[in-house]
Amino acid sequence: MAGYFGVLVSDPWLQNQFTQVELRSLKSSFMAMRRESSGGLKLAELPEKMSRLKHVGETLTEQERASFLQESYKNLDVDVDFELFLRVYLKLQALATERRGSGAKNASAFLKSPTSTLLHTISESEKASYVAHINNYLAEDEFLKKYLPLDPATNDLFEIAKDGVLICKLINVAVPGTIDERAINTKRVLNPWERNENHTLCLNSAKAIGCTVVNIGTQDFIEGRRHLVLGVISQIIKIQLLADLNLKKTPQLVELVDDSKDVEELMSLPPEKILLRWMNFQLRKGGYSRTVTNFSSDVKDAEAYAHLLNVLAPEHSNPSTLTVKDPLERAKFVLEHADKMGCKRYLTAKDIVDGSPNLNLAFVAHIFQHRNGLSTQTKQISFLETLPDDAQISREERVFRFWLNSMANSSYIDNVFEDLRNGWILLETLDKVSPGIVNWKIASKPPIKMPFRKVENCNQVVKIGKQLKFSLVNIAGNDIVQGNKKLILAYMWQLMRYNMLQLLKNLRFHSHGKEITDADILEWANSKVRNSGSQSRMDSFKDKSLSDGVFFLELLSAVHPRSVNWSLVTKGLSEEEKKMNATYIISIARKLGCSIFLLPEDIIEVNQKMMLTLTASIMYWTLKQPTEERPCGSSDSETGSILDTSSNSTMDDTASESSIDENSST
């Protein structure tokens, strides 16, 4: 598998302060800042421009950054090269660390921002909690049981994670069926290639369930970088614990609201916010007057927990829990109460009083899973029947949400329709897809209080879309502000498709400068399969014969002959056989290195957009490989001839897919 082109720094010490993924991200930010400064980037400009960077921009104000630079450098009018930029970043990073504090209280902060480069410490308490979780949920796994239970006092967790199997299995516990386990390399001793394949599979699959892994690469797992490994594990476990915090899985949650309008609002909330709302709903039943707004400072005295458990399981209540003065003693009583309920918990009384946000969230999620105290006979459930249930919209929203989160934007997207309404994330994404295209001088950064500023941002989003030749005849900026679902999905599809085509166009193998079309991708795939000796072909990206998955398996085998184990492939005659093939296709593609967000259902139902995305992702991965690593028949000249001949052709699928009217009616 081809490696990445590294970012080199002349100072070895400076080079060693960052991972390659971090260096690439910082280099990208630096180049964007320099493009915005027509006369060259000056030191005096960094306090304002570094506001976009994670942690440094969030923890320090612009004035604090400016004051620090004035104290550190005599002349702020000097030009900034990349190495000076890195040194300034490190100094501001250290200052931000100092401001936030250090030690156990803050050791888990990196989990809130998995893309942060800052906090390389880990919380031993959190590690112990996650080890206990793994020991509990994977104890019966046929492959892993010989290695379990892990000892939380050792580095067992990081050692076993080095072959990639553990995290792949953990992903399947969190979101069953994400990875086809037939695609995991599970020999007792794996060679470096096989380990790398497992890590590639687990990272691409983690992205596909909503984890943020933009600053993490396969090498980090191979080297056992503890803070990064634990960061990924914590996100996976969080996704598992919050999986039931939605109306589809737990319709009884409608008891938390009064009418259908509130139900729609509830549906748009991230799971953590729903969990907080549920907790406060139960606390009000118990006469608790304070409102819990977080899983740290608001619960560290354990009073809220005492009231919550008394409401949910009064039969196990202990009067001493609320009369004791010492928060640590109260926390111990709370945990005894939880144990009597049979509720799994992996935190200690000290974790509660220390205010560990990750462990406290996990504790509340376990309580919710075990006993949520909601009624199954509630009139509000009838509201759900009046709300539109569009599975296709839901699936597309999921794809675009995970794709946006993979782009390393400043904010995590929980709901595309809600979180894009101020336009900022879309502007950030557009700037990544087409660097320099955004006029940041007229853009407003969140939090945005004035509605017209949101409209201005979204108007620029639409204007840029037209520059990029999106079909936007029925979209105005206000449609995005208002959260118009179908129009937002239509814009997002064209943005993702544009990014995909630009990536293919920019590869050095396509040197003729022509635009790549959907027809080029179709012809490339058919040519690959034909040259491998197969008679299979697809007529279009909505060809119903694609439903059995065989064509894509032949394509994967053509671009990487040893990738498909044909003894595992079915004929795809029944729905079950089709699903087995579809799951296998997705896992094999991710294992090779394709970053894809589709579901098996998209292949089975031949979702035209996702068929194009899947094919383009395989094509992109193939063209990225050095010529000597590609299978026979994959030469640059062959690729060039395909693109030459098919770029002039047209394709009905392309027109319909990028058409706003078609997207609006789906």
Phi, psi and omega per residue, in radians:
M1 nan 2.410 -3.053
A2 -1.240 2.537 3.081
G3 -1.543 2.975 3.087
Y4 -1.439 2.708 3.001
F5 -1.368 2.143 -3.044
G6 -1.395 2.721 3.000
V7 -1.658 2.080 -3.070
L8 -1.771 2.445 3.092
V9 -2.153 2.385 -3.028
S10 -1.177 -0.521 3.139
D11 -1.523 1.961 -3.106
P12 -1.020 -0.665 3.139
W13 -1.078 -0.786 -3.137
L14 -1.126 -0.707 3.118
Q15 -1.018 -0.677 -3.054
N16 -1.364 -0.103 3.110
Q17 -1.387 -0.185 -3.034
F18 -2.344 2.652 2.936
T19 -1.378 2.880 3.112
Q20 -1.102 -0.637 3.130
V21 -1.107 -0.719 3.112
E22 -1.137 -0.736 3.129
L23 -1.085 -0.720 3.132
R24 -1.121 -0.724 3.140
S25 -1.123 -0.788 3.138
L26 -1.183 -0.629 3.106
K27 -1.118 -0.705 3.110
S28 -1.089 -0.773 3.115
S29 -1.104 -0.752 -3.137
F30 -1.068 -0.798 -3.122
M31 -1.125 -0.649 3.109
A32 -1.135 -0.738 3.112
M33 -1.105 -0.705 -3.102
R34 -1.185 -0.628 3.105
R35 -1.117 -0.617 -3.128
E36 -1.235 -0.407 -3.107
S37 -1.731 1.757 -3.021
S38 -1.086 -0.554 -3.104
G39 -1.661 0.283 -3.063
G40 1.677 2.509 -3.093
L41 -1.321 2.147 -3.135
K42 -1.771 2.700 3.127
L43 -1.015 -0.644 -3.107
A44 -1.134 -0.341 -3.117
E45 -1.467 -0.303 -3.015
L46 -1.096 -0.684 -3.132
P47 -0.965 -0.671 -3.138
E48 -1.364 -0.764 -3.048
K49 -1.276 -0.488 -3.138
M50 -1.348 0.010 3.094
S51 -1.120 -0.361 -3.124
R52 -1.427 -0.241 -3.060
L53 -1.408 2.450 3.108
K54 -0.992 2.534 3.043
H55 1.193 -1.056 3.116
V56 -1.066 -0.713 3.122
G57 -1.357 -0.488 -3.086
E58 -1.482 -0.661 -3.019
T59 -1.499 -0.627 -3.086
L60 -1.866 2.459 3.049
T61 -1.365 2.879 3.115
E62 -1.058 -0.673 3.131
Q63 -1.135 -0.690 3.113
E64 -1.133 -0.705 3.108
R65 -1.144 -0.711 -3.133
A66 -1.143 -0.775 -3.135
S67 -1.084 -0.713 -3.131
F68 -1.114 -0.733 3.142
L69 -1.188 -0.629 3.105
Q70 -1.110 -0.605 3.114
E71 -1.337 -0.507 -3.027
S72 -1.571 -0.486 -3.063
Y73 -2.254 2.326 -3.124
K74 -1.263 -0.701 -3.067
N75 -2.032 1.972 -3.129
L76 -1.625 0.085 -3.104
D77 -1.685 0.179 -3.112
V78 -1.425 2.657 3.071
D79 -1.248 2.494 -3.114
V80 -1.778 2.067 2.971
D81 -1.650 3.114 -3.023
F82 -1.117 -0.662 -3.108
E83 -1.196 -0.692 3.077
L84 -1.132 -0.677 3.091
F85 -1.012 -0.771 3.134
L86 -1.133 -0.701 -3.134
R87 -1.147 -0.728 3.088
V88 -1.093 -0.751 -3.139
Y89 -1.041 -0.786 3.138
L90 -1.083 -0.720 -3.140
K91 -1.144 -0.765 3.122
L92 -1.178 -0.591 3.095
Q93 -1.088 -0.772 3.123
A94 -1.111 -0.699 3.108
L95 -1.117 -0.722 3.128
A96 -1.114 -0.668 3.095
T97 -1.070 -0.765 -3.135
E98 -1.088 -0.708 -3.133
R99 -1.143 -0.672 -3.088
R100 -1.416 -0.282 -3.120
G101 1.553 2.976 -3.120
S102 -2.357 -3.135 3.116
G103 1.686 -2.947 -2.998
A104 -1.075 -0.615 -3.087
K105 -1.046 -0.680 -3.047
N106 -1.809 0.025 -3.056
A107 -1.133 -0.354 -3.106
S108 -1.696 0.033 -3.033
A109 -1.075 -0.485 -3.107
F110 -1.120 -0.375 -3.119
L111 -1.242 -0.424 3.103
K112 -1.262 -0.498 -3.094
S113 -2.280 1.400 -3.029
P114 -1.056 -0.302 -3.131
T115 -1.580 -0.002 -3.130
S116 -1.223 2.525 3.108
T117 -1.698 0.056 -2.873
L118 -1.505 -1.137 -2.875
L119 -1.492 1.771 -3.077
H120 -1.704 0.184 3.023
T121 -1.547 2.824 3.050
I122 -2.238 2.689 3.083
S123 -1.545 2.078 3.120
E124 -1.085 -0.575 3.131
S125 -1.152 -0.732 3.104
E126 -1.168 -0.715 3.106
K127 -1.017 -0.793 3.137
A128 -1.072 -0.675 3.133
S129 -1.116 -0.787 -3.109
Y130 -1.243 -0.579 3.058
V131 -1.099 -0.762 3.117
A132 -1.077 -0.695 3.117
H133 -1.086 -0.805 3.133
I134 -1.107 -0.789 3.126
N135 -1.028 -0.618 -3.096
N136 -1.323 -0.826 -2.999
Y137 -1.496 -0.361 -3.099
L138 -1.981 0.197 -3.069
A139 -1.027 -0.571 -3.075
E140 -1.690 0.075 -3.140
D141 -1.135 2.262 -3.044
E142 -1.011 -0.685 -3.100
F143 -1.434 -0.718 -2.990
L144 -1.497 -0.332 -2.987
K145 -1.085 -0.396 3.104
K146 -1.291 -0.273 3.124
Y147 -1.768 -0.193 -3.069
L148 -1.809 2.704 0.034
P149 -1.362 2.615 3.043
L150 -1.381 2.629 3.106
D151 -1.654 2.023 -3.109
P152 -1.146 -0.320 -3.115
A153 -1.419 -0.139 -3.109
T154 -2.008 -3.038 3.066
N155 -1.668 0.392 3.142
D156 -0.874 -0.774 -3.069
L157 -1.003 -0.795 -3.068
F158 -1.316 -0.503 3.100
E159 -1.240 -0.798 -3.105
I160 -1.226 -0.441 3.136
A161 -1.266 -0.225 -3.045
K162 -1.181 -0.349 3.131
D163 -1.699 -0.049 3.032
G164 1.495 -0.252 -3.053
V165 -1.190 -0.789 -3.070
L166 -0.974 -0.840 -3.060
I167 -1.236 -0.605 3.030
C168 -1.028 -0.785 3.141
K169 -1.142 -0.680 -3.127
L170 -1.152 -0.645 3.077
I171 -1.058 -0.705 3.141
N172 -1.235 -0.456 3.028
V173 -1.215 -0.730 -3.099
A174 -1.202 -0.829 3.135
V175 -2.315 1.555 -3.048
P176 -0.913 2.392 3.085
G177 1.507 0.003 -3.139
T178 -1.085 -0.785 -3.115
I179 -1.953 2.284 2.988
D180 -1.335 1.939 -3.021
E181 -1.132 -0.224 3.044
R182 -1.188 -0.318 -3.116
A183 -1.560 -0.178 -3.121
I184 -1.410 2.356 3.039
N185 -1.386 2.007 -3.026
T186 -2.162 0.468 3.021
K187 -1.136 2.737 -3.123
R188 -1.100 -0.699 3.089
V189 -2.121 2.024 -3.121
L190 -1.714 2.501 3.025
N191 -1.410 2.926 -3.078
P192 -0.974 -0.661 3.134
W193 -1.084 -0.803 -3.109
E194 -1.166 -0.673 3.080
R195 -1.090 -0.769 -3.134
N196 -1.081 -0.680 3.092
E197 -1.079 -0.759 3.118
N198 -1.082 -0.755 -3.137
H199 -1.162 -0.676 3.099
T200 -1.107 -0.749 3.106
L201 -1.071 -0.787 -3.068
C202 -1.241 -0.639 3.138
L203 -1.210 -0.764 3.107
N204 -1.176 -0.575 3.097
S205 -1.280 -0.639 3.091
A206 -1.078 -0.739 3.075
K207 -1.047 -0.665 -3.052
A208 -1.290 -0.196 3.043
I209 -1.881 0.069 3.039
G210 1.926 0.093 3.092
C211 -1.346 2.610 3.051
T212 -1.731 1.994 -3.071
V213 -2.274 0.497 -3.027
V214 -1.147 -0.440 3.139
N215 -1.833 0.421 -3.088
I216 -2.232 2.307 3.116
G217 -2.169 3.008 -3.114
T218 -1.059 -0.581 -3.124
Q219 -1.097 -0.547 3.129
D220 -1.117 -0.623 3.087
F221 -1.288 -0.718 3.141
I222 -1.063 -0.673 3.137
E223 -1.454 -0.135 3.130
G224 1.170 0.698 3.108
R225 -1.131 1.894 -2.918
R226 -1.067 -0.795 -3.062
H227 -1.170 -0.561 -3.140
L228 -1.361 -0.718 3.088
V229 -1.067 -0.818 -3.126
L230 -1.154 -0.587 3.106
G231 -1.089 -0.736 3.109
V232 -1.189 -0.787 -3.138
I233 -1.045 -0.741 -3.116
S234 -1.099 -0.681 3.125
Q235 -1.162 -0.723 -3.140
I236 -1.100 -0.790 -3.137
I237 -1.133 -0.681 3.111
K238 -1.074 -0.752 3.107
I239 -1.061 -0.709 3.114
Q240 -1.106 -0.823 -3.053
L241 -1.196 -0.473 -3.098
L242 -1.729 0.139 -3.029
A243 -1.072 -0.503 -3.088
D244 -1.581 0.000 -3.078
L245 -1.480 1.045 3.048
N246 -2.701 2.813 -3.041
L247 -1.247 -0.408 3.123
K248 -1.200 -0.782 -3.127
K249 -1.406 -0.641 -3.081
T250 -2.277 1.382 -3.102
P251 -1.068 -0.362 3.126
Q252 -1.094 -0.247 3.128
L253 -1.076 -0.302 3.116
V254 -1.108 -0.276 3.083
E255 -1.084 -0.332 -3.114
L256 -1.332 -0.221 -3.041
V257 -2.174 2.970 -3.035
D258 -1.818 -0.576 -3.090
D259 -2.529 3.120 -3.045
S260 -1.129 -0.543 3.109
K261 -1.116 -0.734 3.106
D262 -1.168 -0.555 3.107
V263 -1.092 -0.772 3.124
E264 -1.088 -0.684 3.104
E265 -1.116 -0.754 3.133
L266 -1.056 -0.688 -3.121
M267 -1.132 -0.426 -3.097
S268 -1.563 -0.132 -3.093
L269 -1.358 2.581 3.011
P270 -1.199 2.716 -3.062
P271 -0.966 -0.663 -3.133
E272 -1.068 -0.679 -3.130
K273 -1.215 -0.647 3.084
I274 -1.128 -0.699 3.125
L275 -1.088 -0.736 3.089
L276 -1.114 -0.719 -3.135
R277 -1.129 -0.716 3.095
W278 -1.090 -0.769 -3.118
M279 -1.063 -0.789 3.137
N280 -1.180 -0.586 3.079
F281 -1.061 -0.791 3.133
Q282 -1.228 -0.637 -3.137
L283 -1.139 -0.627 3.106
R284 -1.124 -0.596 3.074
K285 -1.046 -0.620 -3.095
G286 -1.561 0.127 3.089
G287 1.376 0.305 3.126
Y288 -1.399 2.152 -2.967
S289 -1.483 -0.460 -3.095
R290 -1.415 2.701 3.070
T291 -1.798 2.245 3.107
V292 -1.492 2.137 -3.100
T293 -1.958 -0.130 -3.129
N294 -2.689 3.006 3.139
F295 -1.832 0.540 -3.125
S296 -2.277 -1.608 -3.039
S297 -1.134 -0.535 -3.084
D298 -1.334 -0.219 -3.119
V299 -2.076 -0.035 -2.987
K300 -1.205 -0.332 3.067
D301 -1.495 -0.075 3.069
A302 1.212 0.037 3.136
E303 -1.140 -0.761 -3.139
A304 -1.056 -0.705 3.114
Y305 -1.099 -0.733 -3.130
A306 -1.037 -0.797 3.126
H307 -1.178 -0.708 -3.117
L308 -1.061 -0.836 -3.105
L309 -1.230 -0.530 3.069
N310 -1.137 -0.603 3.105
V311 -1.255 -0.770 -3.038
L312 -1.383 -0.600 -3.093
A313 -2.453 1.189 -3.095
P314 -1.075 -0.409 -3.105
E315 -1.164 -0.313 -3.132
H316 -1.891 0.156 -3.043
S317 -1.214 2.620 3.111
N318 -2.175 2.067 -3.112
P319 -0.961 -0.502 -3.103
S320 -1.144 -0.406 -3.082
T321 -1.030 -0.692 -3.091
L322 -1.621 -0.255 -3.129
T323 -1.630 -0.414 -3.122
V324 -1.144 2.491 -3.072
K325 -1.551 -0.566 -3.052
D326 -1.385 2.082 -3.139
P327 -0.993 -0.613 -3.133
L328 -1.147 -0.727 3.103
E329 -1.141 -0.706 3.121
R330 -1.099 -0.706 3.125
A331 -1.077 -0.646 3.107
K332 -1.134 -0.731 3.087
F333 -1.084 -0.699 3.129
V334 -1.047 -0.773 -3.121
L335 -1.197 -0.592 3.051
E336 -1.104 -0.720 3.114
H337 -1.067 -0.786 3.138
A338 -1.094 -0.695 3.122
D339 -1.083 -0.725 3.139
K340 -1.125 -0.511 3.095
M341 -1.313 -0.208 -3.054
G342 1.367 0.392 -3.092
C343 -1.523 2.197 3.095
K344 -1.123 2.398 3.037
R345 -2.676 2.449 -3.057
Y346 -2.109 0.336 3.115
L347 -1.983 2.875 3.128
T348 -1.856 2.961 3.077
A349 -1.040 -0.638 3.128
K350 -1.138 -0.627 3.102
D351 -1.075 -0.642 3.118
I352 -1.138 -0.903 -3.072
V353 -1.254 -0.394 3.042
D354 -1.332 -0.235 3.116
G355 1.269 0.603 3.118
S356 -1.125 1.914 -3.023
P357 -1.125 -0.671 -3.105
N358 -1.207 -0.755 -3.104
L359 -1.281 -0.619 3.093
N360 -1.191 -0.696 3.067
L361 -1.057 -0.768 3.132
A362 -1.070 -0.685 -3.137
F363 -1.107 -0.824 -3.141
V364 -1.130 -0.678 3.117
A365 -1.103 -0.692 3.083
H366 -1.103 -0.720 3.114
I367 -1.063 -0.797 -3.140
F368 -1.048 -0.780 -3.134
Q369 -1.088 -0.649 -3.049
H370 -1.412 -0.719 -3.115
R371 -2.733 1.765 -3.073
N372 -1.580 -0.211 3.054
G373 1.187 0.296 -3.136
L374 -1.680 2.653 -3.086
S375 -1.511 2.451 3.058
T376 -1.537 -0.208 3.129
Q377 -1.936 1.353 -3.120
T378 -2.265 2.422 -3.067
K379 -1.135 -0.417 -3.097
Q380 -1.114 -0.401 -3.110
I381 -1.049 -0.453 3.108
S382 -1.124 -0.441 3.090
F383 -1.051 -0.611 -3.093
L384 -1.077 -0.551 -3.111
E385 -1.237 -0.394 -3.125
T386 -1.534 -0.217 -3.110
L387 -1.502 2.490 3.114
P388 -1.130 2.356 3.124
D389 -2.057 1.526 -3.101
D390 -1.822 1.755 -3.085
A391 -1.103 -0.605 -3.120
Q392 -1.149 -0.761 3.099
I393 -1.069 -0.752 -3.132
S394 -1.075 -0.738 -3.130
R395 -1.180 -0.729 -3.141
E396 -1.167 -0.701 3.108
E397 -1.029 -0.713 3.135
R398 -1.075 -0.808 -3.137
V399 -1.039 -0.851 -3.084
F400 -1.203 -0.581 3.119
R401 -1.112 -0.841 -3.114
F402 -1.203 -0.614 3.094
W403 -1.120 -0.796 3.113
L404 -1.056 -0.727 -3.137
N405 -1.184 -0.388 3.098
S406 -1.394 -0.128 -3.060
M407 -1.580 0.079 3.090
A408 1.054 0.776 3.061
N409 -1.344 3.025 -3.019
S410 -1.270 -0.395 -3.111
S411 -2.246 2.566 3.087
Y412 -1.401 2.364 -3.126
I413 -1.624 2.100 3.055
D414 -1.700 -0.515 -3.114
N415 -2.619 2.044 -3.064
V416 -1.014 -0.750 -3.037
F417 -1.221 -0.510 3.126
E418 -1.574 -0.781 -2.943
D419 -1.413 -0.172 3.100
L420 -1.697 -0.012 -2.947
R421 -1.191 -0.376 3.094
N422 -1.588 -0.064 3.037
G423 1.458 -0.240 -2.992
W424 -1.143 -0.837 -3.122
I425 -1.091 -0.655 3.099
L426 -1.119 -0.694 3.099
L427 -1.123 -0.734 3.105
E428 -1.065 -0.741 -3.117
T429 -1.175 -0.742 3.105
L430 -1.047 -0.662 -3.133
D431 -1.192 -0.512 3.081
K432 -1.341 -0.692 -3.107
V433 -1.250 -0.659 3.130
S434 -2.366 1.428 -3.018
P435 -0.920 2.324 3.090
G436 1.532 -0.048 -3.049
I437 -1.387 -0.331 -3.103
V438 -1.552 2.345 3.025
N439 -1.574 1.640 -3.045
W440 -1.218 -0.316 -3.118
K441 -1.170 -0.459 -3.134
I442 -1.854 0.146 3.141
A443 -1.643 2.553 3.116
S444 -1.916 2.251 -3.109
K445 -1.575 2.448 3.075
P446 -1.080 2.693 -0.002
P447 -1.302 2.373 -3.107
I448 -1.917 1.997 -3.095
K449 -1.538 -0.622 -3.067
M450 -1.490 2.108 -3.102
P451 -0.972 -0.629 -3.072
F452 -1.166 -0.420 3.086
R453 -1.199 -0.633 3.080
K454 -1.128 -0.725 3.127
V455 -1.105 -0.696 3.108
E456 -1.055 -0.791 3.096
N457 -1.024 -0.823 -3.074
C458 -1.234 -0.547 3.043
N459 -1.092 -0.691 3.105
Q460 -1.170 -0.632 3.082
V461 -1.019 -0.807 -3.141
V462 -1.174 -0.725 3.138
K463 -1.048 -0.772 3.128
I464 -1.144 -0.696 3.091
G465 -0.980 -0.720 3.113
K466 -1.173 -0.641 3.066
Q467 -1.050 -0.623 -3.123
L468 -1.500 0.128 3.072
K469 1.209 0.554 2.971
F470 -1.240 2.664 3.028
S471 -1.518 1.827 -3.008
L472 -2.259 0.613 -3.053
V473 -1.116 -0.436 -3.098
N474 -1.939 0.229 -3.095
I475 -1.998 2.298 2.980
A476 -2.130 2.831 -3.133
G477 -0.960 -0.635 -3.095
N478 -1.171 -0.434 3.080
D479 -1.094 -0.655 3.109
I480 -1.236 -0.755 3.120
V481 -1.036 -0.673 -3.120
Q482 -1.383 -0.122 3.116
G483 1.313 0.572 3.114
N484 -1.130 1.906 -2.949
K485 -1.078 -0.889 -3.043
K486 -1.166 -0.639 -3.139
L487 -1.276 -0.628 3.075
I488 -1.133 -0.756 3.114
L489 -1.092 -0.673 3.128
A490 -1.111 -0.748 3.115
Y491 -1.138 -0.782 -3.093
M492 -1.085 -0.700 3.137
W493 -1.078 -0.772 -3.121
Q494 -1.174 -0.596 3.101
L495 -1.176 -0.792 -3.136
M496 -1.158 -0.707 3.126
R497 -1.134 -0.733 3.113
Y498 -1.059 -0.778 3.134
N499 -1.043 -0.752 -3.118
M500 -1.100 -0.784 -3.131
L501 -1.205 -0.612 3.109
Q502 -1.173 -0.692 3.104
L503 -1.034 -0.750 3.124
L504 -1.166 -0.729 -3.119
K505 -1.111 -0.650 -3.032
N506 -1.370 -0.202 3.121
L507 -1.117 2.516 -3.067
R508 -1.125 -0.314 -3.119
F509 -1.248 -0.375 -3.124
H510 -1.860 1.521 -2.956
S511 -1.673 0.024 -3.039
H512 -1.518 -0.135 3.060
G513 1.332 0.116 3.133
K514 -1.382 2.673 3.047
E515 -1.213 2.433 3.057
I516 -1.571 2.384 -3.120
T517 -1.989 2.982 3.057
D518 -1.033 -0.611 -3.135
A519 -1.123 -0.626 3.089
D520 -1.074 -0.757 -3.105
I521 -1.149 -0.734 3.111
L522 -1.060 -0.834 -3.106
E523 -1.161 -0.665 3.107
W524 -1.037 -0.818 -3.110
A525 -1.107 -0.799 3.139
N526 -1.094 -0.678 3.128
S527 -1.130 -0.735 3.132
K528 -1.044 -0.843 -3.103
V529 -1.161 -0.725 3.137
R530 -1.082 -0.755 -3.112
N531 -1.227 -0.290 3.096
S532 -1.454 -0.082 3.096
G533 1.775 0.080 -3.118
S534 -1.653 2.684 3.093
Q535 -1.630 -0.062 -3.094
S536 -1.185 2.618 3.022
R537 -2.788 2.804 3.023
M538 -2.027 2.371 -3.110
D539 -1.375 -0.523 3.120
S540 -2.848 3.084 3.134
F541 -1.383 0.026 3.023
K542 -2.051 0.345 3.104
D543 -1.138 2.014 -3.049
K544 -1.107 -0.339 3.125
S545 -1.198 -0.263 3.113
L546 -1.201 -0.259 -3.048
S547 -1.007 -0.557 -3.099
D548 -1.397 -0.184 3.058
G549 1.455 -0.151 -3.018
V550 -1.109 -0.693 -3.122
F551 -1.036 -0.769 -3.102
F552 -1.204 -0.576 3.067
L553 -1.161 -0.666 3.085
E554 -1.187 -0.617 3.090
L555 -1.147 -0.793 3.113
L556 -1.083 -0.702 3.120
S557 -1.168 -0.580 -3.137
A558 -1.214 -0.679 -3.100
V559 -1.466 -0.357 3.110
H560 -2.641 1.566 -2.946
P561 -0.918 -0.567 -3.071
R562 -1.597 0.116 -3.030
S563 -1.325 -0.530 -3.048
V564 -1.868 2.243 3.014
N565 -1.632 1.762 -3.004
W566 -1.164 -0.291 3.091
S567 -1.220 -0.275 -3.137
L568 -1.672 -0.116 -3.058
V569 -1.509 2.376 3.104
T570 -1.711 3.019 3.095
K571 -1.381 -0.197 3.106
G572 1.212 0.607 -3.104
L573 -1.465 -0.661 3.141
S574 -1.800 2.934 3.110
E575 -1.076 -0.664 -3.139
E576 -1.143 -0.747 3.120
E577 -1.142 -0.681 3.099
K578 -1.085 -0.730 -3.131
K579 -1.157 -0.682 3.106
M580 -1.066 -0.763 3.118
N581 -1.147 -0.756 -3.093
A582 -1.104 -0.759 3.116
T583 -1.105 -0.683 3.132
Y584 -1.146 -0.749 3.113
I585 -0.992 -0.865 -3.079
I586 -1.093 -0.752 -3.127
S587 -1.181 -0.707 3.128
I588 -1.140 -0.735 3.130
A589 -1.087 -0.757 3.111
R590 -1.166 -0.627 3.137
K591 -1.130 -0.600 3.078
L592 -1.219 -0.602 -3.114
G593 2.353 0.163 3.135
C594 -1.411 2.261 3.088
S595 -1.652 1.706 -3.055
I596 -2.258 2.644 -3.009
F597 -2.183 0.228 -3.113
L598 -1.364 2.931 3.095
L599 -1.936 2.798 3.078
P600 -0.934 -0.627 -3.138
E601 -1.046 -0.553 3.140
D602 -1.126 -0.607 3.094
I603 -1.319 -0.808 -3.107
I604 -1.044 -0.719 -3.117
E605 -1.526 -0.036 -3.091
V606 0.929 1.071 3.036
N607 -1.225 1.955 -2.991
Q608 -0.943 -0.776 -3.109
K609 -1.137 -0.762 -3.101
M610 -1.250 -0.498 3.068
M611 -1.147 -0.715 3.081
L612 -1.121 -0.788 -3.126
T613 -1.060 -0.800 -3.138
L614 -1.072 -0.834 -3.115
T615 -1.105 -0.764 -3.136
A616 -1.117 -0.637 3.130
S617 -1.146 -0.715 3.099
I618 -1.150 -0.712 3.112
M619 -1.095 -0.775 -3.125
Y620 -1.080 -0.786 3.126
W621 -1.067 -0.755 -3.099
T622 -1.093 -0.796 -3.087
L623 -1.233 -0.344 3.105
K624 -1.333 -0.331 -3.068
Q625 -1.282 2.444 3.041
P626 -0.982 2.567 -3.061
T627 -0.940 -0.695 -3.072
E628 -1.218 -0.326 -3.127
E629 -1.591 -0.175 -3.089
R630 -1.430 2.613 3.110
P631 -1.114 2.877 3.105
C632 -1.005 2.490 3.121
G633 1.510 0.157 -3.097
S634 -1.978 0.567 -3.042
S635 -1.262 2.823 3.095
D636 -1.052 -0.719 -3.085
S637 -1.114 -0.629 3.118
E638 -1.137 -0.791 3.139
T639 -1.069 -0.758 -3.132
G640 -1.071 -0.716 -3.105
S641 -1.171 -0.634 3.101
I642 -1.077 -0.827 -3.090
L643 -1.173 -0.618 3.124
D644 -1.099 -0.794 -3.018
T645 -1.335 -0.560 -3.027
S646 -1.696 -0.226 -3.135
S647 -1.145 -0.433 -3.108
N648 -1.471 -0.203 -3.105
S649 -1.504 2.850 3.087
T650 -2.018 2.911 -3.047
M651 -2.598 2.166 -3.096
D652 -1.027 -0.622 -3.130
D653 -0.988 -0.732 -3.067
T654 -1.060 -0.825 -3.091
A655 -1.088 -0.758 -3.091
S656 -1.217 -0.616 -3.079
E657 -1.236 -0.605 -3.101
S658 -1.604 0.033 -3.134
S659 -1.390 2.273 -3.119
I660 -1.176 -0.597 -3.098
D661 -1.150 -0.719 3.138
E662 -1.135 -0.722 3.135
N663 -1.141 -0.574 -3.106
S664 -1.254 -0.436 -3.064
S665 -1.671 -0.097 -3.127
T666 -1.409 nan nan
